[in-house]
Amino acid sequence: MSFSPRSLSGLHGRVSIVTGANHGIGAATARALADQGTDVVIAYLRLGAEFGTHPAADQRRSGAEEIVEAIQSSGGRAIAFEADLREASSCIDLFDAAESHFGPVEILVNNASGWSWGGADTFKAVKEDRLGRSLRRVTPSSIDQVFDVDARSAALLISEFARRHIKRGASWGRIVGLTSGGPGGFPEEVSYGAAKAALENFAMSAARELGDLGITSNIVYPPVTDTGWVTDKVRAAVATSREHLHVADPKDVAEVIAFLASEHGRMITGNVVHMR
């Protein structure tokens, strides 16, 4: 008798929401979860022209139709849902859409970010970082740009996930967040790092508060991942770094997220999983 990865993962028929899933790690995660048999809601927001013309920004201007089609052509089920997570009501709308199409949400992947090329901020009076990327001084708008999405919306989505889980008396759930920087600080992207530190803390609180309800909550800290922003300078920096070992493909990160969401990850909770 042979077993497929889908049958071993325990995910067949589960319903998942992946935010920021029209590109990069989010798109790869949506496909990885669909490959394991989950029905996937691909949440995304197309960025405007104000975010520049860099390839990373160009990817985030796209819709999610191609990803939905790819999942469906492989026999999976997925829908795309455009939502501005800076609006609190969008978190509720996202769960309502998932339930109306597939059923109760059991897997939440908080991947969306307010980070943008040229949107990084610093406390210093410099206009470029060590890799030649644009910098700006910390301002209310630079803080809000990432905190509203990376921290605030993630917390609201976890809260709505838990509320509905408790209301229906469920006993199985998975929460996975994506981080970078975090409590150790993130020089030259200080607001982004602080927002990710908040996200980590929300996820750790969820692990401790919701564990007795059958919910695991973990954070994945990817290595440098080529989602359109990796330049030759970045690759050279990784090659000489003691901290970083790889420039990863989004699929590499998605595999770890899918593992944490699966039955194989049922005993793992309250962890920040560092990939290098």
C-alpha positions as CSV (number, residue, x, y, z in Angstrom):
1,M,0.0,0.0,0.0
2,S,1.3,3.5,-0.9
3,F,0.6,6.7,0.9
4,S,0.6,10.2,-0.6
5,P,2.0,13.2,1.3
6,R,-1.6,14.5,1.3
7,S,-2.9,11.5,3.2
8,L,-0.1,11.6,5.8
9,S,-0.4,15.3,6.5
10,G,-3.9,15.2,8.0
11,L,-4.8,18.4,6.1
12,H,-7.2,17.0,3.5
13,G,-10.5,18.9,3.7
14,R,-9.1,21.6,6.1
15,V,-9.7,25.3,5.3
16,S,-6.9,27.8,5.3
17,I,-6.4,31.5,5.0
18,V,-3.1,32.8,3.7
19,T,-2.6,36.5,3.7
20,G,-0.3,38.4,1.3
21,A,-0.6,35.4,-1.0
22,N,-0.5,36.9,-4.5
23,H,3.3,36.7,-4.5
24,G,6.4,35.3,-2.9
25,I,6.2,33.2,0.2
26,G,2.4,33.6,0.6
27,A,1.7,32.3,-2.9
28,A,4.1,29.4,-2.4
29,T,2.4,28.6,0.9
30,A,-1.1,28.7,-0.7
31,R,0.1,26.1,-3.3
32,A,1.8,24.0,-0.7
33,L,-1.3,23.8,1.6
34,A,-3.5,23.1,-1.5
35,D,-1.1,20.3,-2.4
36,Q,-1.8,18.8,1.1
37,G,-5.5,18.9,0.4
38,T,-6.6,22.1,2.1
39,D,-9.1,24.5,0.6
40,V,-7.3,27.8,0.4
41,V,-8.5,31.4,0.7
42,I,-5.8,33.6,-0.9
43,A,-6.0,37.1,0.7
44,Y,-4.1,39.9,-1.1
45,L,-4.0,43.6,-1.8
46,R,-2.8,45.1,-5.0
47,L,-0.3,47.9,-4.3
48,G,-0.5,51.3,-6.0
49,A,2.1,53.2,-8.1
50,E,3.4,55.0,-5.0
51,F,5.4,51.9,-4.0
52,G,7.8,52.3,-6.9
53,T,8.7,50.1,-9.9
54,H,11.1,47.6,-8.3
55,P,10.3,43.9,-9.2
56,A,9.3,43.2,-5.6
57,A,6.7,46.0,-5.8
58,D,5.6,44.8,-9.3
59,Q,4.8,41.4,-7.9
60,R,2.6,42.9,-5.2
61,R,0.6,44.8,-7.8
62,S,-0.7,41.6,-9.3
63,G,-3.9,39.8,-8.6
64,A,-4.2,36.2,-7.4
65,E,-6.0,34.7,-10.4
66,E,-2.9,32.8,-11.7
67,I,-2.3,31.2,-8.3
68,V,-6.0,30.2,-8.0
69,E,-5.9,28.7,-11.5
70,A,-2.7,26.8,-10.8
71,I,-4.2,25.3,-7.7
72,Q,-7.4,24.4,-9.5
73,S,-5.6,22.8,-12.4
74,S,-3.8,20.5,-9.9
75,G,-7.2,19.4,-8.5
76,G,-7.3,21.7,-5.5
77,R,-9.8,24.3,-4.4
78,A,-9.0,28.0,-3.9
79,I,-10.5,31.4,-4.1
80,A,-8.9,34.9,-4.2
81,F,-10.1,37.6,-1.8
82,E,-8.8,41.1,-2.1
83,A,-8.7,42.8,1.3
84,D,-7.1,45.9,2.8
85,L,-6.0,44.5,6.1
86,R,-5.5,48.1,7.4
87,E,-9.3,48.1,7.7
88,A,-10.4,46.2,10.8
89,S,-13.6,45.1,9.1
90,S,-11.7,43.3,6.4
91,C,-10.6,40.6,8.9
92,I,-14.2,39.7,9.6
93,D,-15.0,39.8,5.9
94,L,-12.2,37.4,5.1
95,F,-13.5,34.8,7.5
96,D,-17.0,35.2,6.3
97,A,-15.8,34.7,2.7
98,A,-13.9,31.5,3.7
99,E,-16.9,30.1,5.5
100,S,-19.3,30.8,2.7
101,H,-17.1,29.1,0.1
102,F,-15.5,26.2,2.1
103,G,-16.4,26.1,5.7
104,P,-14.8,27.1,9.1
105,V,-11.2,28.2,8.9
106,E,-8.8,25.9,10.7
107,I,-5.4,27.2,9.4
108,L,-4.4,30.9,9.5
109,V,-1.1,32.0,8.0
110,N,-0.3,35.6,8.8
111,N,2.1,36.4,6.0
112,A,0.9,39.9,4.7
113,S,3.2,42.8,5.3
114,G,3.1,46.6,4.9
115,W,6.8,46.5,3.9
116,S,7.6,48.1,0.6
117,W,10.6,48.8,-1.5
118,G,11.8,52.3,-0.5
119,G,9.6,52.3,2.6
120,A,12.3,51.3,5.1
121,D,13.0,53.7,7.9
122,T,15.8,54.7,10.2
123,F,16.7,56.9,13.1
124,K,19.8,58.2,11.3
125,A,20.0,61.0,8.8
126,V,20.9,58.8,5.8
127,K,19.1,58.2,2.6
128,E,20.4,54.8,1.6
129,D,21.1,51.6,3.5
130,R,24.3,49.5,3.1
131,L,22.8,47.7,0.1
132,G,21.9,50.9,-1.7
133,R,18.2,50.8,-0.9
134,S,16.2,54.0,-0.2
135,L,15.7,55.0,3.5
136,R,13.6,57.6,5.2
137,R,13.5,58.9,8.7
138,V,11.1,57.4,11.1
139,T,7.7,59.2,10.9
140,P,4.1,58.4,12.0
141,S,3.4,57.2,8.5
142,S,6.4,54.9,8.3
143,I,5.4,53.3,11.6
144,D,1.8,52.9,10.7
145,Q,2.6,51.5,7.2
146,V,3.9,48.3,8.7
147,F,2.3,48.2,12.2
148,D,-1.2,48.3,10.7
149,V,-0.6,45.2,8.6
150,D,2.2,43.2,10.2
151,A,1.0,43.6,13.8
152,R,-2.5,45.0,14.2
153,S,-4.2,43.0,11.5
154,A,-2.4,39.8,12.5
155,A,-3.7,40.2,16.0
156,L,-7.2,40.9,14.8
157,L,-7.1,37.8,12.5
158,I,-5.9,35.6,15.4
159,S,-8.7,37.0,17.6
160,E,-11.4,36.3,15.0
161,F,-9.9,32.8,14.4
162,A,-10.1,32.1,18.1
163,R,-13.6,33.5,18.5
164,R,-15.1,31.4,15.8
165,H,-13.1,28.3,16.9
166,I,-14.5,28.6,20.4
167,K,-18.0,29.3,19.2
168,R,-18.3,26.1,17.2
169,G,-16.5,24.0,19.9
170,A,-13.6,23.1,17.6
171,S,-10.6,21.1,18.8
172,W,-8.0,21.5,16.0
173,G,-6.4,24.7,14.7
174,R,-3.1,26.0,13.4
175,I,-1.7,29.6,13.4
176,V,1.6,30.4,11.6
177,G,3.1,33.9,11.3
178,L,6.1,35.1,9.3
179,T,8.7,37.3,10.9
180,S,12.0,39.1,10.2
181,G,14.0,41.2,12.6
182,G,11.9,41.0,15.7
183,P,12.9,41.6,19.3
184,G,16.6,41.9,18.4
185,G,15.9,45.0,16.4
186,F,16.3,45.6,12.6
187,P,18.7,48.4,11.8
188,E,17.6,50.4,8.8
189,E,14.1,48.9,8.9
190,V,13.3,49.8,12.4
191,S,9.5,50.0,12.2
192,Y,9.3,46.8,10.2
193,G,11.4,45.0,12.8
194,A,9.3,46.4,15.7
195,A,6.1,45.4,14.0
196,K,7.4,41.9,13.5
197,A,8.4,41.8,17.2
198,A,4.8,42.6,18.0
199,L,3.6,39.9,15.7
200,E,5.9,37.4,17.4
201,N,4.5,38.4,20.8
202,F,0.9,38.0,19.7
203,A,1.6,34.6,18.3
204,M,3.4,33.4,21.5
205,S,0.4,34.7,23.6
206,A,-1.9,32.7,21.3
207,A,0.2,29.6,21.8
208,R,-0.2,29.9,25.6
209,E,-3.8,31.0,25.7
210,L,-5.3,28.7,23.0
211,G,-3.2,25.6,23.4
212,D,-5.9,23.9,25.5
213,L,-8.3,24.4,22.6
214,G,-6.2,22.3,20.3
215,I,-4.6,25.3,18.5
216,T,-0.9,25.5,17.9
217,S,0.7,28.9,17.2
218,N,4.2,29.3,15.8
219,I,6.4,31.8,13.9
220,V,8.7,31.1,10.9
221,Y,11.7,33.3,10.5
222,P,12.8,32.7,6.9
223,P,16.3,33.1,5.6
224,V,17.0,35.7,3.0
225,T,14.3,34.7,0.4
226,D,14.2,35.8,-3.2
227,T,10.8,37.3,-3.5
228,G,11.9,39.9,-6.1
229,W,14.1,42.2,-3.9
230,V,17.3,40.1,-3.8
231,T,20.0,41.9,-5.8
232,D,23.6,40.9,-6.6
233,K,24.7,43.0,-3.6
234,V,22.3,41.1,-1.4
235,R,23.7,37.7,-2.7
236,A,27.2,38.9,-2.1
237,A,26.4,40.0,1.4
238,V,24.8,36.6,2.2
239,A,27.9,34.8,0.8
240,T,30.1,36.5,3.3
241,S,27.7,36.5,6.2
242,R,28.1,34.5,9.4
243,E,24.4,34.9,10.1
244,H,22.9,33.8,6.8
245,L,23.7,30.6,4.9
246,H,21.3,30.6,2.0
247,V,19.2,32.7,-0.4
248,A,16.0,30.6,-0.3
249,D,13.3,30.1,-2.8
250,P,9.8,30.9,-1.4
251,K,8.9,27.1,-1.8
252,D,11.6,26.3,0.8
253,V,9.8,28.5,3.3
254,A,6.4,27.2,2.3
255,E,7.5,23.6,3.1
256,V,8.2,24.6,6.7
257,I,4.9,26.4,7.1
258,A,3.0,23.4,5.6
259,F,4.8,21.1,8.1
260,L,3.8,23.2,11.1
261,A,0.2,23.2,9.8
262,S,0.1,19.5,9.4
263,E,-0.4,16.6,11.8
264,H,3.4,16.2,11.9
265,G,3.6,19.6,13.6
266,R,1.0,18.9,16.2
267,M,3.5,18.9,19.2
268,I,5.2,22.1,18.1
269,T,3.8,25.4,19.5
270,G,5.1,28.6,20.9
271,N,8.2,28.5,18.8
272,V,10.1,30.9,16.5
273,V,11.5,28.5,13.9
274,H,14.6,30.1,12.4
275,M,15.6,29.1,8.9
276,R,19.2,29.9,7.7
